[in-house]
Amino acid sequence: MFLPVWIVLLGVLPYATGLGPLACLSLATILAAAAVVVFERRRARREARPAGGPPAARRPMSPLTAAALTLGVVVLLIYVVFVIRAS
């Protein structure tokens, strides 16, 4: 869900706000992450309590997911640093 929202925001934000590329990249990333957090929390609430019983046990994050998230954040951070240095 993050990637489609992020791509749409990257296309819309420059025209809607008039901000520069780095500001739009940062804002799109923050807004897309916030949208994913809100969506996942709402989905978790609907699935958490089946028929008024105790909440379901949460599954821990898999090591592969944690590695992918960490790598994604590092790549994004490196990209932003190089864009700032280039300008």
C-alpha positions as CSV (number, residue, x, y, z in Angstrom):
1,M,0.0,0.0,0.0
2,F,2.9,2.4,0.7
3,L,4.3,2.5,-2.8
4,P,1.1,3.4,-4.7
5,V,0.2,6.1,-2.2
6,W,3.8,7.4,-2.3
7,I,3.9,7.5,-6.1
8,V,0.6,9.3,-6.4
9,L,1.7,11.9,-3.8
10,L,5.0,12.4,-5.6
11,G,2.9,13.2,-8.7
12,V,0.4,15.4,-7.0
13,L,2.3,17.4,-4.4
14,P,4.5,19.6,-6.7
15,Y,1.4,20.9,-8.5
16,A,-0.8,21.2,-5.4
17,T,1.8,22.9,-3.1
18,G,4.4,24.4,-5.4
19,L,7.2,23.0,-3.2
20,G,10.6,21.9,-4.6
21,P,11.6,18.3,-5.3
22,L,13.2,17.5,-2.0
23,A,10.4,19.0,0.0
24,C,7.8,17.0,-2.0
25,L,9.9,13.8,-1.6
26,S,10.0,14.3,2.2
27,L,6.3,15.3,2.5
28,A,5.2,12.4,0.3
29,T,7.2,9.9,2.3
30,I,5.9,11.2,5.6
31,L,2.2,11.3,4.4
32,A,2.5,7.8,2.8
33,A,3.9,6.3,6.0
34,A,1.2,8.0,8.0
35,A,-1.5,6.6,5.7
36,V,0.0,3.1,6.0
37,V,0.1,3.3,9.8
38,V,-3.5,4.5,10.0
39,F,-4.7,1.8,7.6
40,E,-2.9,-1.0,9.4
41,R,-4.2,0.2,12.8
42,R,-7.8,0.3,11.6
43,R,-7.4,-3.1,10.0
44,A,-5.9,-4.6,13.2
45,R,-8.8,-3.2,15.3
46,R,-11.4,-4.9,13.1
47,E,-9.6,-8.2,13.2
48,A,-8.5,-8.1,16.8
49,R,-11.7,-8.9,18.7
50,P,-13.7,-11.8,17.2
51,A,-17.3,-11.7,18.6
52,G,-16.4,-9.8,21.8
53,G,-13.8,-12.4,22.9
54,P,-10.2,-11.7,23.9
55,P,-8.0,-9.9,21.3
56,A,-6.1,-12.2,19.0
57,A,-2.4,-12.7,19.7
58,R,-0.1,-10.5,17.6
59,R,2.4,-12.0,15.3
60,P,6.0,-10.8,15.6
61,M,7.6,-9.2,12.6
62,S,9.6,-11.7,10.5
63,P,13.3,-11.1,10.1
64,L,13.0,-10.7,6.4
65,T,10.4,-7.9,6.8
66,A,12.6,-6.2,9.4
67,A,15.6,-6.4,7.0
68,A,13.6,-5.0,4.1
69,L,12.3,-2.1,6.2
70,T,15.8,-1.3,7.4
71,L,17.3,-1.5,4.0
72,G,14.5,0.7,2.6
73,V,15.1,3.4,5.2
74,V,18.8,3.3,4.7
75,V,18.5,3.6,0.9
76,L,16.0,6.5,1.2
77,L,18.3,8.3,3.7
78,I,21.3,7.9,1.4
79,Y,19.3,9.1,-1.5
80,V,18.1,12.2,0.4
81,V,21.7,13.0,1.5
82,F,23.0,12.8,-2.0
83,V,20.2,14.9,-3.4
84,I,21.0,17.6,-0.8
85,R,24.7,17.5,-1.6
86,A,24.0,17.7,-5.3
87,S,22.0,20.9,-5.0
